[in-house]
Amino acid sequence: MSKRLVAVLLMAIVTYVIRSAPIAVFRRKIKSKFLKSFLFYIPFAVLGAMTFPSILFSTSNIYFAIIGTVTALILAYYEKGLLTVAVSAVIVVYFCESIF
């Protein structure tokens, strides 16, 4: 058996176990408001923790990355769409890098 096939099978097993474990552990409906809110916000926290470092170090200068992040946060605060926020932040960083 090739190493790649073994790697794919191991990844499939690990993914299946992680996704099926909550079904096996939590047989009854979760009634705790704290646990429900905790489980609700975990995906957002993990996504933020994975994305934020990449945002800061994706440009040639960290200050331009901060300017782009602030632009995205301001537009998101004013409830602009995801595409508008992302494209605007990219354009701001592009202009900052081309000017300086």
QUIURQUI-V91172 format. One record per backbone hydrogen bond with DSSP energy under -0.5 kcal/mol. CO is the residue of the C=O (numbers start at 1). NH is the residue of the N-H. If there is no record, write none. Layout:
BEGIN
CO;NH + CO;NH
END
This chain:
BEGIN
2;6 + 3;7 + 4;8 + 5;9 + 6;10 + 7;11 + 8;12 + 9;13 + 10;14 + 11;15 + 12;16 + 13;17 + 14;18 + 15;19 + 16;20 + 17;21 + 18;22 + 20;24 + 21;25 + 22;26 + 25;27 + 32;36 + 33;37 + 34;38 + 35;39 + 36;40 + 37;41 + 38;42 + 39;43 + 41;45 + 42;46 + 43;47 + 44;48 + 45;49 + 46;50 + 47;51 + 48;52 + 49;53 + 51;55 + 52;56 + 53;57 + 55;58 + 61;65 + 62;66 + 63;67 + 64;68 + 65;69 + 66;70 + 67;71 + 68;72 + 69;73 + 70;74 + 71;75 + 72;76 + 73;77 + 74;78 + 75;80 + 76;79 + 81;85 + 82;86 + 83;87 + 84;88 + 85;89 + 86;90 + 87;91 + 88;92 + 89;93 + 90;94 + 91;95 + 92;96 + 93;97 + 94;98 + 95;99 + 96;100
END
